[in-house]
């Protein structure tokens, strides 16, 4: 028998929004803690023991992570109120992001969502400053009071930085919303906002390069990295908007691969590998019991089964059940399917109609269609 699957871990969530921590955030958090404990805090608060600086750094890093999550949660909750689904917040190298399933339908919704995060950070800064004063009156350790005060300042910086008119930062989204109101054209507004972001990113990189050779190498390199991130993020956001524009209103049936290779549930794993896998090399195989679709098997599912069990284990025994498989409906909007695939982090998705698998859609095929559209579309004004 194949090994029993491990029980899935329940993800951290707030108000139904999943919180995900990318490994890059862990790395940068350790760097921030080291930088604070060994540099910034001793300069600001001289004369304390070394352990006090590390304690303060730990409080600040944890508080900063919470501040970023709450900032993004403000976006998510306002987005939900506007009818935009936001199911996940990810902490990563340069902060956090609330992952939208779709573009806002109206410029007013975009404006409200964009302002929500910086507004929360500004208010939270005042709350933290008040908390630092109140805690100081209780005789709490000095490290706690100083850390809260430092966090209050960081939240103001977070609000100000995010209001820079660099798409897809909050300020860039505010700019796009205002341009959208003016032009009544979302794509035109997006392109202008992206161009503005690219100019700001280039200015940041130029300033960072200058600083790296004249003032401080580490600080200059940090600004260069931020500039590179903003430039890449802006271009990525433009590509996503273009993809949504292209696929919106088109059923997934128009872009799916209609021919898909299925496999009988009774096939043993060794028979499937010998007779089918090496000849076809697909990334996903629907498993069938006669005319009934049971689920799917990926090549990596087979590799997770010990080789000595391949002769006795069947495809039906290791398949991911149909009920647990992310699928697209034949008439689903292609832009929403693409967003769902990205959100669920799947490269391939069966297309199902009336309980039967009728095709497969892959992100690679969708991106190929998008690239073809870019090459042959009329040039935007």
ABEGO torsion letter per residue (X at the ends): XBBBBBBBBBBBBBGGBBBBBBAAAAAAAAAAAAAAAAAAAAAABBGBBAAAAAAAAAAAAAAAAAAAAAAAAAAAAAAAAAGBBBABBBBBAAEBBBBBABBBABAAAAAAAAAAAAAAAAAAAAAAAAAAAAAAAAGBBAAAAAAAAAAAAAAAAAAAAAABBBOABAAAAAAAAAAAAAAGBAAAAAAAAAAAAAAAAAAAAAAAAAAAAAABAAAAAAAAAAAAAAAAAAAAAAAAAAAAAAABGBBAAAABBABBBBBBAABBAAAAAAAAAAAAGBABBBBBBEABBAEBBBAAAAAABBAAAAAABBAAAABBBAAABBBBBAABBAAAAAAAAAAAGBABBBBBBGGBBAEBBBAAAAAAAAAAAAAABBBBX
